[in-house]
Amino acid sequence: MENPIQKFVRPNILALQPYISFRDTLSDGDYTLLDANENPFGTFNRYPDSTQKKLKQKLSEIKNVPSSQIALGNGSDEMIDLIIKIFCDPKKDAIVVMNPSFAMYSFYATINENKIVTLDLDTNFQLQKEEYLNKAKESSAKVLFLCSPNNQTGNSIDDLEFYIKNFDGIVVVDEAYIEFSNQTSILEKLNEFENLIVLQSLSKARALAGLRIGMALSSEFIISLINKTKAPYNISEVIMKMALQELEKVDEYKSRLQEVLVQKSILKQAFENSSSIKKVYDSDANFFLVEVENCEAFYDNLIQAKILCSKRFPTIPNALRINVGTAEENQKLIQILK
């Protein structure tokens, strides 16, 4: 029986024969490895596990999702790129993105020569349902990207299930910042929606941005498409081992996460008490979007003080994005505000 998602997949991807490392299909054993033209000497002379079994199993335990429903990439960026390549024919298909939101959705669609349909967020940085329904239908877009909590604004998107149910295509919910939020992850609905892909990351709350590990969680069918389309050795052995070691540090992770949330509260109060900042937007992430009187001058003053934040203007008028640092870093910023 044909999988209902097949109609959205590019025919060449359906027909694609995956690269298979036969070594990774074998059970564990003490094999003499003469199969992959490797140098027999050295510390890093062997290719890594192309299926990333151990890391997926660990993440499966953490996320309570079967490892067969997890794909891993060189950051979430690689997952975004692959999703567009799998479902969108170049020069033919479209994606739908929120505006403002994470720039890489449009970046990879542009590389793949796909049309980009934008949904302008309202003054509360929420989607407008009527406009969404009209544009989704008129564009016949293949993939919808929803970032919640949203990078660049920090807020969660209301009623995600409405947009998933009312899209005739693949819906990608990017939850890179979900651990900082009190909102329930849409991951709990993963098996209710056959067209849903959830992106999560080890970069933010897990503090492993330098390792570049992102994950896609979806149905076994969609994950099988990602796995056969990705580069066979897209995550190195060293990175996988380091990630596994860090994921064992549960108490340290929880402590760091709690400290970020404490510092976030301190920073929010300082922003609200500052005459330099006109508005502090609500945030479910580890950063704040703030509105200031004169963005260029404000930004330049911070640069002179050796503090780097992110310009969001003119896309968002008079806005800067400032993420939560250590207590020391935050106090340095607070002193400048005073």
C-alpha positions in Angstrom: 0.0 0.0 0.0 1.4 3.4 -1.0 2.3 5.8 1.8 0.1 8.9 1.6 3.2 11.1 1.9 4.6 9.7 -1.3 2.6 12.2 -3.4 4.7 15.0 -2.0 8.1 13.4 -2.6 10.1 14.2 -5.7 10.1 11.1 -8.0 13.9 11.0 -8.2 14.1 10.8 -4.4 11.7 8.0 -4.2 13.7 6.1 -6.8 17.1 7.0 -5.2 19.2 4.0 -4.2 20.8 4.9 -0.8 24.5 4.6 -0.2 24.9 1.7 2.2 28.0 1.0 4.3 27.7 -2.8 4.6 29.9 -2.6 7.7 27.1 -0.8 9.5 24.6 -3.5 8.7 26.6 -6.1 10.5 26.1 -7.1 14.1 28.9 -6.2 16.5 31.9 -8.4 16.1 35.7 -8.4 15.9 36.0 -8.1 12.1 39.2 -7.6 10.2 38.3 -4.4 8.3 39.6 -4.6 4.7 36.5 -3.2 3.0 36.6 0.6 2.9 40.1 1.5 1.6 41.0 3.0 4.9 44.6 3.4 6.2 45.1 0.6 8.8 47.1 3.0 11.0 46.1 6.0 13.1 43.6 7.1 15.7 40.9 8.4 13.4 41.6 6.1 10.4 38.1 4.4 10.4 34.9 5.9 9.0 32.2 6.6 11.6 29.0 4.7 11.9 26.9 6.1 9.1 23.7 5.2 10.9 24.7 6.9 14.2 23.1 4.0 16.2 24.5 4.8 19.6 23.7 8.5 19.5 20.2 7.9 18.1 19.5 5.4 20.8 20.5 7.9 23.5 18.4 10.6 22.0 15.5 8.1 21.6 15.6 7.5 25.4 15.7 11.3 26.0 13.0 12.2 23.6 10.8 9.1 24.1 10.7 8.6 20.3 11.9 5.4 18.5 15.4 5.7 17.0 13.8 4.7 13.6 11.9 8.0 13.8 15.1 10.2 14.3 17.5 11.5 11.7 20.6 13.4 12.6 22.4 16.1 10.8 25.2 18.7 10.8 23.0 21.1 12.7 19.4 21.6 12.0 20.6 23.5 8.9 21.4 20.2 7.1 17.9 18.9 8.0 16.3 22.0 6.5 18.3 21.6 3.3 17.5 17.9 3.0 13.8 18.4 3.6 13.6 21.0 0.8 15.6 18.8 -1.6 13.4 15.8 -0.8 10.0 17.4 -1.3 10.5 20.5 -3.6 11.3 20.3 -7.3 13.7 23.1 -8.3 12.1 26.0 -10.3 8.6 24.4 -9.6 7.6 24.0 -6.0 7.2 26.6 -3.2 7.8 26.7 0.5 5.8 28.8 3.1 7.7 30.7 5.8 6.8 33.2 8.5 8.1 36.7 8.4 10.1 37.5 10.4 11.6 34.1 11.2 14.7 32.0 10.8 16.5 33.0 7.6 17.8 29.6 6.7 14.5 28.3 5.4 14.5 30.9 2.6 18.3 30.5 2.2 18.1 26.8 1.2 14.9 27.3 -0.8 16.7 30.0 -2.8 19.7 27.7 -3.4 17.2 25.0 -4.6 15.4 27.5 -6.8 12.1 27.2 -5.0 9.5 30.0 -4.7 9.2 31.5 -1.2 5.7 32.4 0.1 5.8 34.7 3.1 3.3 35.0 5.9 3.7 38.4 7.7 3.2 38.1 11.4 0.9 40.5 13.1 1.8 43.0 15.8 1.9 40.2 18.4 4.1 38.1 16.0 1.3 35.6 15.4 0.1 34.2 12.2 -3.2 35.4 10.7 -5.3 32.4 10.0 -7.3 33.7 7.1 -4.2 34.9 5.2 -2.6 31.6 6.0 -5.4 29.6 4.5 -5.6 31.7 1.4 -1.8 31.7 0.7 -1.4 28.0 1.5 -4.1 27.1 -1.0 -3.2 29.6 -3.7 0.5 28.7 -3.7 0.1 24.9 -3.7 3.3 25.0 -1.6 4.9 21.7 -0.6 6.5 22.6 2.7 5.5 24.9 5.5 8.1 26.0 8.1 6.9 27.1 11.5 9.5 28.2 14.1 8.1 28.0 17.6 9.5 29.5 19.8 10.3 31.8 16.9 13.8 32.9 16.0 13.8 36.1 15.7 10.9 37.1 18.0 11.1 34.6 20.8 7.4 33.9 21.1 5.6 30.6 20.6 3.1 30.3 17.8 -0.5 29.8 19.0 -2.6 26.8 17.8 0.1 25.0 15.9 -2.3 22.1 15.3 -4.5 24.3 13.2 -1.7 25.0 10.7 -0.7 21.3 10.6 -4.2 20.2 9.9 -4.8 22.8 7.3 -1.8 22.3 5.1 -1.7 19.9 2.1 1.9 19.2 2.3 4.8 18.7 4.8 4.8 20.8 8.0 8.1 21.4 9.7 7.9 22.7 13.3 11.3 24.0 14.3 11.7 23.7 18.1 15.3 24.7 18.6 14.4 26.7 21.7 11.7 24.5 23.1 13.6 23.6 26.3 13.5 27.2 27.5 9.7 27.4 27.1 6.8 26.4 29.3 4.9 25.4 26.2 4.3 21.7 25.4 6.4 20.4 22.6 4.4 19.4 19.4 6.5 16.2 19.6 3.7 14.8 21.7 1.5 14.9 18.6 4.2 13.4 16.3 2.3 10.2 15.6 -1.1 12.0 15.0 0.1 13.9 12.0 1.7 11.9 9.1 2.9 15.2 7.5 4.7 16.5 10.5 8.5 16.9 11.0 9.8 18.3 14.2 13.3 19.8 14.3 15.2 20.0 17.5 18.8 20.8 18.4 21.6 20.1 20.8 23.0 23.7 20.2 20.8 25.8 22.5 19.7 24.3 25.8 22.2 21.5 25.7 25.0 24.1 25.1 26.6 22.0 22.2 26.5 24.5 19.3 30.1 23.8 18.5 29.3 20.1 17.9 26.7 21.0 15.2 24.1 18.3 15.9 20.5 18.8 14.8 17.7 16.3 14.6 14.6 15.6 12.6 11.8 13.6 14.3 9.0 12.3 12.1 7.4 9.1 10.8 9.6 6.2 9.8 8.8 6.8 6.2 9.9 10.4 6.2 13.0 9.6 8.3 13.9 6.9 5.8 13.8 9.5 3.0 16.1 11.8 5.0 18.5 9.0 5.8 18.9 7.8 2.2 19.4 11.4 1.0 21.9 12.6 3.5 25.7 12.3 3.1 26.6 8.8 4.5 29.1 10.1 7.0 27.6 13.5 7.9 28.6 13.3 11.6 32.1 12.4 12.6 33.0 9.7 15.1 34.7 12.3 17.4 31.6 14.5 17.5 29.3 11.5 18.2 31.5 10.4 21.1 31.6 13.9 22.5 27.8 14.3 22.2 27.2 11.0 24.0 29.5 12.1 26.8 27.7 15.4 27.2 24.3 13.8 27.1 25.2 11.8 30.2 25.7 15.0 32.2 22.1 15.3 33.2 22.5 17.2 36.4 24.9 19.7 34.7 22.4 20.2 31.9 19.5 20.9 34.3 21.6 23.2 36.4 22.7 25.2 33.4 19.2 25.4 32.0 17.9 26.7 35.4 20.7 29.3 35.6 19.8 30.6 32.1 16.2 31.0 33.2 17.2 32.8 36.4 19.4 35.1 34.4 16.7 35.6 31.9 14.4 36.9 34.6 17.1 39.3 35.9 17.7 40.6 32.4 14.0 41.1 31.7 13.6 43.2 34.8 16.7 45.3 33.9 15.3 45.8 30.4 11.9 46.9 31.7 13.5 49.3 34.1 15.8 50.9 31.5 14.8 54.2 30.0 16.8 53.2 26.9 14.5 50.4 26.0 10.9 51.2 24.9 9.5 47.6 24.8 10.5 44.1 25.8 8.7 41.4 23.9 7.6 38.2 25.6 10.0 35.4 25.1 9.9 31.6 25.4 13.5 31.3 24.2 16.9 32.2 25.7 16.9 35.7 24.2 14.8 38.9 24.1 13.6 41.0 21.3 13.7 44.7 22.4 12.6 47.9 20.9 14.8 51.0 21.4 14.6 54.6 20.4 17.6 54.8 18.1 18.8 51.3 17.1 21.9 52.3 15.2 23.2 54.5 18.1 22.2 51.9 20.7 23.9 49.1 18.8 27.1 51.2 18.2 27.3 52.0 21.9 27.2 48.3 22.7 29.8 47.5 20.1 32.1 50.2 21.7 31.6 48.4 25.0 32.6 45.2 23.4 29.1 43.7 23.6 27.7 42.1 20.5 24.0 41.6 20.0 21.9 41.0 16.8 20.4 43.7 14.6 16.8 42.9 13.7 16.0 46.2 12.1 14.9 47.2 9.5 13.0 43.9 9.2 11.6 44.6 12.7 11.6 48.4 13.2 13.9 49.6 16.0 14.6 46.1 17.2 17.6 44.2 18.6 17.8 40.6 19.7 19.9 40.1 22.8 20.4 36.6 24.3 20.9 35.7 27.9 24.6 35.4 28.9 26.3 34.4 32.1 25.7 36.5 35.3 28.9 38.4 34.7 28.0 39.1 31.0 24.5 40.2 31.9 25.8 42.6 34.6 28.1 44.1 32.1 25.2 44.8 29.8 23.0 46.1 32.7 25.7 48.6 33.7 25.9 49.9 30.1 22.1 50.3 30.1 22.3 52.4 33.3 
